[in-house]
Structure formats: structure tokens, C-alpha cells
Amino acid sequence: METVVHEAYARLKEAQRAALERLSMLLCVYDDQLLQQKPRWEAKYIEAFGVLEQQCYAAFVRSSELRRRIALARAYMNRGAQPNAAEIDAQIAKEFHEYEEKLRQMEVERARAAQILGAKEMTDEDTKRFKQLYRQLAKKLHPDLHPEQTAEMKKLWQRAMDAYALGDLARLEILAAIVESKCADDVDIAAGDGKNITASVLEELCTALAETEERIRKCLTALERLEQEHPFKHRALLENPRAIDERKTELKHQIAHYMAACKELEIKLAMMMQGRAEVLH
């Protein structure tokens, strides 16, 4: 009977070890997608369409603003008053503040994209070393693998993620050395490794294995979801020069449409601000 119990314990320990290894690998893949691949694909998207999308959005905002100005001017005229340009300007500034902020943010994102794409890429050897170091750090510091880690280890993990996001190989090497000195590989002396393996020990190990497998499922789901989000859902587009040209043409048509509408709206608004009642009909 004791042999059977020990065999069950050994199988569970091996299953948990394999599950943790897979979870560690998946977490590193997810972090790579989020911290390395996502910024680069976002930068490529902005490089391809950023200028046109910003122009398109600016033209849309301008046409929306003109329509709102016309509505405000019409409200004055409907009650027999001359449109007050200063009051309309103040109302527009209040209502369109968020639109202006978004335009400024788009400008910031374009500058950041240029910086990312202009950064010197690592050699294949450095890239391999970079990912290897990050995986080593993840095994020892990732909160999903070590939920009860100390505040110091949490800080080291944050620094590791920051270094990975920046593509800073030198910093990762320093952090790996720090972690190596602080936490040598733990010797697994869990209860039950000796002669007294109880039912509760097996139950705890079964629970730990189930929790690890659930984390694996969640990580796989998160990876699948990430593939459906921007910028990953646009990878096929960005790898197809013809599709890129078609999208640019589409954006140019949209800009032309908004600009034509703006010209008509500007004429209408100018007439209303002069108090010409015929534009009401």
C-alpha cells in the first residue's frame, strides 16, 4: 500500500513539475507578445497609416465641430438673436476638449513609433540570450509561479519587465545576477517526501496541480484574445503591400470626403454668423 502511495505522489510531483514548466513557457510567450511584439507591430501600423489616420481624424473633428457651431448659431437665430461668436467658441472649446487631446496623443504615438522602429535591433545571438535570461527570471520571480513572493522580489520582477520592454539586455543580465545571488534554487523538501505521505499531502498536491492547469488555460485564453486585438489582428494587412496601398487609398478618400463637407459647412456657418435667415431652411 505504501508503495502505491509513493508512486501516486511521484506521479503528481512530476505532473506538477511539467505543468509549471509549461506555464512558465506560456507566460514568457505572453510577456514577449505584450512587451516586445505589440509595441513593434503598433509602431509598424502607425508608420504605415499614422499620418493619414491623423489627418482623417482631424478632418472628421473639424466637420463635427462645424456642425455643432451651426447648431449653436441656429439656436440663437431661432430665438431672434444674433449668434455670439465668443460664446460659441467657448462652448466648442469645452465640448471638443477630448477630441483635441486625442489628436495630441496621436502625435505623441507617431513620435514614439518612429523611436521604436529606429532603435538598433539585437543580433540573433543577443536575442536568444535576451529571451533566455527573461525566462530564467520569470521562473524565479513571476507572480503567477510565486504568488507569495516578497516585496523585494516583486520589485525585482517589475524591473525585469521594464528591462524586457526596453529591450535592455545589459540590465537583464545584471538583474539575473542579482536574483541568482539572492535565491539559489530551492531544494524541494515538501512534506511527504520522506516516509510519511498522508492523504492530505496527496490532496494538497492534487489541488496545486489543478490550480496550475487552470492558470495554463487562462494563459492560453489570454494569448488567443491578444491575437484578436490591435495590432496583432492587422498583421496580415501590414505584411501585404497591396493591402497597405488599398487602405491608404481608402483613408485618402475619407479625408477628401470630410474636407469637401467642411467647405460646405464653413460657407453655411459664415452666412449664419452674418445673421442671414435664409440659411435656416
C-alpha positions as CSV (number, residue, x, y, z in Angstrom):
1,M,0.0,0.0,0.0
2,E,2.8,2.4,0.9
3,T,4.5,1.7,-2.5
4,V,1.3,2.7,-4.3
5,V,1.0,5.9,-2.3
6,H,4.6,6.8,-3.0
7,E,4.0,6.1,-6.7
8,A,0.9,8.3,-6.8
9,Y,2.9,11.1,-5.1
10,A,5.8,10.8,-7.5
11,R,3.3,11.0,-10.5
12,L,1.7,14.1,-9.1
13,K,5.0,15.7,-8.4
14,E,6.1,15.1,-12.0
15,A,2.8,16.3,-13.4
16,Q,3.1,19.5,-11.4
17,R,6.7,20.0,-12.4
18,A,5.7,19.6,-16.1
19,A,2.7,21.8,-15.7
20,L,4.8,24.6,-14.1
21,E,7.3,24.3,-16.9
22,R,4.6,24.7,-19.5
23,L,3.0,27.6,-17.5
24,S,6.4,29.3,-17.3
25,M,6.9,29.0,-21.1
26,L,3.4,30.3,-21.8
27,L,3.9,33.3,-19.5
28,C,7.1,34.2,-21.3
29,V,5.4,33.9,-24.7
30,Y,2.6,36.2,-23.4
31,D,5.1,38.7,-22.0
32,D,7.0,38.7,-25.3
33,Q,3.8,39.4,-27.2
34,L,2.8,42.1,-24.8
35,L,6.1,43.8,-24.1
36,Q,8.1,43.3,-27.3
37,Q,5.9,42.3,-30.2
38,K,2.9,44.5,-29.5
39,P,4.9,47.8,-29.4
40,R,6.7,46.9,-32.6
41,W,3.6,46.0,-34.5
42,E,1.9,49.1,-33.2
43,A,4.8,51.1,-34.5
44,K,4.6,49.4,-37.9
45,Y,0.9,50.2,-38.1
46,I,1.5,53.8,-37.2
47,E,4.4,54.0,-39.7
48,A,2.1,52.8,-42.5
49,F,-1.1,54.7,-41.6
50,G,-0.4,57.1,-38.8
51,V,-0.2,60.3,-40.8
52,L,-3.3,59.6,-42.9
53,E,-5.3,58.4,-39.9
54,Q,-4.4,61.5,-38.0
55,Q,-5.4,63.7,-41.0
56,C,-8.6,61.7,-41.4
57,Y,-9.5,62.1,-37.7
58,A,-8.6,65.8,-37.8
59,A,-10.9,66.3,-40.8
60,F,-13.7,64.4,-39.0
61,V,-13.3,66.5,-35.9
62,R,-13.4,69.7,-38.0
63,S,-16.6,68.7,-39.7
64,S,-18.2,67.7,-36.4
65,E,-17.1,71.0,-34.9
66,L,-18.6,73.0,-37.8
67,R,-21.9,71.1,-37.5
68,R,-22.0,71.8,-33.8
69,R,-21.2,75.5,-34.4
70,I,-24.1,75.7,-36.9
71,A,-26.4,74.1,-34.4
72,L,-25.4,76.6,-31.8
73,A,-25.8,79.5,-34.2
74,R,-29.2,78.2,-35.3
75,A,-30.3,78.2,-31.6
76,Y,-29.5,81.9,-31.4
77,M,-31.3,82.8,-34.6
78,N,-34.4,80.7,-33.7
79,R,-34.9,83.0,-30.7
80,G,-34.3,86.1,-32.8
81,A,-30.8,86.8,-31.6
82,Q,-27.5,87.4,-33.4
83,P,-25.1,84.4,-33.0
84,N,-22.5,85.3,-30.3
85,A,-19.1,84.1,-31.7
86,A,-17.3,84.3,-28.4
87,E,-19.9,82.3,-26.6
88,I,-20.0,79.7,-29.4
89,D,-16.1,79.5,-29.3
90,A,-16.2,78.9,-25.5
91,Q,-18.8,76.1,-25.8
92,I,-16.9,74.4,-28.6
93,A,-13.7,74.5,-26.6
94,K,-15.5,72.9,-23.7
95,E,-17.2,70.2,-25.8
96,F,-14.3,69.3,-28.1
97,H,-11.5,69.2,-25.5
98,E,-11.3,65.4,-25.6
99,Y,-11.1,65.4,-29.4
100,E,-8.1,67.8,-29.3
101,E,-6.5,65.6,-26.6
102,K,-6.8,62.6,-28.8
103,L,-5.2,64.4,-31.7
104,R,-2.3,65.4,-29.5
105,Q,-2.0,61.8,-28.3
106,M,-1.8,60.6,-31.9
107,E,1.1,62.9,-32.5
108,V,2.9,61.5,-29.4
109,E,2.3,58.0,-30.6
110,R,3.7,58.8,-34.0
111,A,6.9,60.1,-32.4
112,R,7.1,57.0,-30.2
113,A,6.6,54.7,-33.2
114,A,9.5,56.4,-35.0
115,Q,11.7,55.9,-31.9
116,I,10.8,52.2,-31.7
117,L,11.4,51.5,-35.3
118,G,14.7,53.5,-35.3
119,A,16.1,51.6,-32.4
120,K,19.1,49.3,-33.1
121,E,17.9,45.7,-33.3
122,M,19.8,43.0,-31.3
123,T,21.7,40.3,-33.1
124,D,20.2,36.8,-33.3
125,E,22.7,35.7,-30.6
126,D,21.8,38.6,-28.3
127,T,18.1,38.0,-28.9
128,K,18.5,34.3,-27.9
129,R,20.4,35.4,-24.7
130,F,17.8,38.1,-24.0
131,K,14.9,35.7,-24.1
132,Q,16.8,33.0,-22.1
133,L,17.6,35.5,-19.3
134,Y,14.0,36.7,-19.2
135,R,12.7,33.1,-18.9
136,Q,15.2,32.3,-16.1
137,L,14.0,35.4,-14.2
138,A,10.3,34.5,-14.9
139,K,10.8,31.1,-13.4
140,K,12.1,32.6,-10.2
141,L,10.1,35.8,-10.0
142,H,6.8,35.6,-11.9
143,P,3.9,36.2,-9.5
144,D,1.8,33.5,-11.3
145,L,4.5,31.0,-10.4
146,H,5.3,32.5,-7.0
147,P,2.1,34.1,-5.5
148,E,3.7,34.5,-2.1
149,Q,6.9,36.3,-3.2
150,T,8.4,39.1,-1.0
151,A,8.1,42.8,-1.7
152,E,11.8,42.8,-2.7
153,M,11.2,40.0,-5.3
154,K,8.1,41.9,-6.6
155,K,10.3,44.9,-7.2
156,L,12.9,42.8,-9.0
157,W,10.2,41.3,-11.2
158,Q,8.9,44.8,-12.1
159,R,12.5,45.9,-13.0
160,A,12.9,42.7,-15.1
161,M,9.6,43.5,-17.0
162,D,10.8,47.1,-17.6
163,A,14.1,45.9,-18.9
164,Y,12.4,43.4,-21.2
165,A,10.0,46.1,-22.5
166,L,13.0,48.3,-23.3
167,G,15.0,45.5,-24.9
168,D,17.8,46.2,-22.4
169,L,20.0,43.1,-22.5
170,A,22.6,44.5,-20.1
171,R,20.1,45.4,-17.5
172,L,18.6,41.9,-17.7
173,E,22.0,40.3,-17.2
174,I,22.5,42.4,-14.1
175,L,19.1,41.5,-12.7
176,A,19.7,37.8,-13.4
177,A,23.0,38.0,-11.4
178,I,21.2,39.8,-8.5
179,V,18.4,37.2,-8.4
180,E,20.9,34.3,-8.7
181,S,22.7,35.6,-5.6
182,K,19.5,36.2,-3.6
183,C,17.7,33.0,-4.3
184,A,19.6,29.9,-5.2
185,D,17.5,27.1,-6.5
186,D,15.3,25.9,-3.6
187,V,15.7,22.4,-2.5
188,D,12.2,20.9,-2.6
189,I,11.7,19.3,0.8
190,A,8.0,19.3,0.8
191,A,6.0,17.4,3.4
192,G,5.6,13.8,2.4
193,D,8.9,13.5,0.5
194,G,10.0,11.1,3.3
195,K,8.3,8.0,4.5
196,N,5.1,9.6,5.9
197,I,3.0,10.6,2.9
198,T,-0.6,11.2,4.1
199,A,-3.8,11.5,2.2
200,S,-3.8,15.2,2.9
201,V,-0.4,15.6,1.3
202,L,-1.7,14.0,-1.9
203,E,-4.8,16.1,-1.8
204,E,-2.8,19.3,-1.5
205,L,-0.6,18.3,-4.4
206,C,-3.7,17.5,-6.5
207,T,-5.1,20.9,-5.6
208,A,-1.9,22.6,-6.6
209,L,-1.8,20.7,-9.9
210,A,-5.4,21.7,-10.7
211,E,-4.6,25.4,-9.9
212,T,-1.6,25.3,-12.2
213,E,-3.6,23.7,-15.0
214,E,-6.2,26.4,-14.6
215,R,-3.6,29.1,-14.9
216,I,-2.4,27.4,-18.1
217,R,-5.9,27.5,-19.5
218,K,-6.2,31.2,-18.6
219,C,-2.9,32.0,-20.2
220,L,-3.9,30.2,-23.4
221,T,-7.2,32.1,-23.5
222,A,-5.3,35.4,-23.0
223,L,-2.9,34.6,-25.9
224,E,-5.9,33.8,-28.1
225,R,-7.6,37.0,-27.1
226,L,-4.4,39.0,-27.8
227,E,-4.3,37.7,-31.3
228,Q,-7.7,39.3,-32.0
229,E,-6.8,42.7,-30.7
230,H,-4.9,45.6,-32.2
231,P,-2.2,45.5,-33.5
232,F,-2.0,41.7,-34.0
233,K,-5.2,41.5,-35.9
234,H,-3.6,43.8,-38.5
235,R,-0.5,41.7,-39.1
236,A,-1.8,40.2,-42.3
237,L,-2.6,43.7,-43.6
238,L,0.9,45.0,-42.7
239,E,2.6,42.1,-44.4
240,N,0.7,42.8,-47.7
241,P,2.0,45.8,-49.6
242,R,-1.1,45.8,-51.9
243,A,-3.4,45.8,-49.0
244,I,-1.5,48.7,-47.4
245,D,-1.9,50.7,-50.6
246,E,-5.6,50.0,-50.7
247,R,-6.0,51.0,-47.1
248,K,-4.1,54.3,-47.8
249,T,-6.3,55.0,-50.8
250,E,-9.4,54.4,-48.6
251,L,-8.2,56.8,-46.0
252,K,-7.4,59.5,-48.6
253,H,-11.0,59.2,-49.9
254,Q,-12.3,59.6,-46.4
255,I,-10.2,62.7,-45.9
256,A,-11.4,64.2,-49.2
257,H,-15.0,63.5,-48.2
258,Y,-14.6,65.2,-44.9
259,M,-12.8,68.2,-46.4
260,A,-15.5,68.7,-49.0
261,A,-18.1,68.6,-46.3
262,C,-16.1,71.1,-44.3
263,K,-16.0,73.6,-47.2
264,E,-19.8,73.5,-47.5
265,L,-20.3,73.7,-43.7
266,E,-17.9,76.7,-43.5
267,I,-19.9,78.6,-46.1
268,K,-23.1,77.8,-44.3
269,L,-21.7,78.8,-40.9
270,A,-20.3,82.1,-42.3
271,M,-23.8,83.0,-43.6
272,M,-25.4,82.2,-40.3
273,M,-22.9,84.2,-38.3
274,Q,-23.9,87.2,-40.5
275,G,-27.5,86.6,-39.5
276,R,-28.8,85.6,-42.9
277,A,-32.1,83.9,-42.2
278,E,-32.4,82.1,-45.5
279,V,-29.9,79.5,-44.3
280,L,-32.4,78.3,-41.8
281,H,-34.4,76.5,-44.5
